[in-house]
Amino acid sequence: LIGGHTKISKIVEPAINLLKDEEAIVLAGSGASSSKVVSVADIIRKEMKNTYQIVKRGHRRIDDYWDPLEEGLDPLVVTRHVPTTHILLSINEIDTSESDVVENNKKKS
């Protein structure tokens, strides 16, 4: 999980080593970190030429509950939808019919 305070330069090398060892990794982030997830995946794919990736985008629903400080007011519920990004990177070919698979820096149709 890539967070807002995560330094891209500090996680690229460990992520590459993990991908080499495990043959697949999942990078995930939400909110402002979604762009970092894409950046890290792009850097890894430039370093390791023969990789495949699947990108899944979605959102998380977060409900914030506020109790009034004054009497006679109703409680307030604020719903936020925070974007999320999950990227599967694999050294092995990914066979899937439901997703867009990106292979060797080219998109497969």
C-alpha positions in Angstrom: 0.0 0.0 0.0 1.5 3.3 -1.1 0.6 6.2 1.2 0.7 10.0 0.9 4.1 10.2 2.7 5.7 7.3 0.8 8.8 8.4 -1.1 8.8 6.9 -4.6 12.6 6.6 -4.6 12.6 4.5 -1.5 10.1 1.9 -2.7 11.1 1.3 -6.3 14.2 -0.9 -5.7 12.5 -3.1 -3.0 9.5 -3.5 -5.2 11.6 -4.6 -8.1 13.4 -7.1 -5.9 10.1 -8.4 -4.6 8.8 -8.7 -8.2 11.9 -10.7 -9.2 11.6 -13.0 -6.1 7.8 -13.5 -6.1 7.1 -13.1 -9.8 4.1 -10.8 -9.1 3.2 -7.9 -6.8 0.2 -5.7 -6.2 0.6 -1.9 -5.8 -2.3 -0.2 -4.2 -3.2 3.3 -3.1 -6.2 5.6 -2.6 -6.9 9.3 -2.8 -3.9 11.4 -3.7 -1.7 8.3 -3.6 -3.3 6.8 -6.7 -1.0 8.8 -8.9 2.0 7.5 -7.0 0.9 4.0 -7.6 0.8 4.6 -11.4 4.2 6.3 -11.2 5.8 3.5 -9.3 4.4 0.9 -11.7 5.7 2.9 -14.7 9.2 3.1 -13.2 9.2 -0.6 -12.5 8.1 -1.4 -16.0 10.9 0.7 -17.5 13.4 -1.1 -15.4 12.0 -4.6 -16.1 11.1 -4.8 -19.7 9.2 -8.1 -19.8 6.3 -7.4 -17.4 2.6 -7.6 -17.6 0.1 -5.4 -15.7 -3.6 -5.2 -14.9 -5.0 -2.0 -13.6 -8.2 -1.8 -11.5 -9.7 1.5 -10.5 -12.5 2.0 -8.1 -13.5 4.0 -5.1 -13.9 3.6 -1.4 -17.0 5.0 0.4 -16.2 6.8 3.6 -19.0 8.1 5.8 -18.1 10.8 8.3 -20.6 11.3 11.2 -20.9 14.7 12.9 -22.9 15.2 16.1 -24.2 18.7 16.6 -22.7 20.9 19.4 -26.0 22.7 19.9 -29.3 21.1 20.9 -32.1 20.8 18.4 -29.9 20.1 15.4 -29.8 16.7 13.6 -26.6 14.7 13.3 -24.9 15.1 9.9 -23.5 12.3 7.7 -21.1 13.3 5.0 -20.3 10.6 2.4 -17.1 10.8 0.4 -16.0 8.6 -2.5 -12.2 8.3 -2.5 -10.6 6.9 -5.7 -8.5 3.8 -5.4 -6.0 2.2 -7.8 -4.7 -1.4 -7.7 -2.0 -2.5 -10.1 -0.9 -6.1 -10.5 2.6 -6.5 -12.0 3.7 -9.9 -13.1 6.7 -11.4 -14.8 4.5 -14.2 -16.1 1.9 -13.7 -18.8 -1.5 -12.8 -17.3 -4.4 -14.5 -19.0 -7.7 -12.7 -18.4 -10.6 -11.8 -20.5 -12.3 -9.3 -18.2 -9.4 -6.8 -17.9 -7.1 -4.8 -20.1 -3.7 -6.4 -19.9 -0.7 -4.2 -20.6 2.3 -6.2 -22.0 5.8 -5.0 -22.5 4.8 -1.3 -22.5 2.1 -2.0 -25.2 -1.6 -2.4 -24.6 -3.2 -5.6 -25.8 -6.5 -5.6 -27.6 
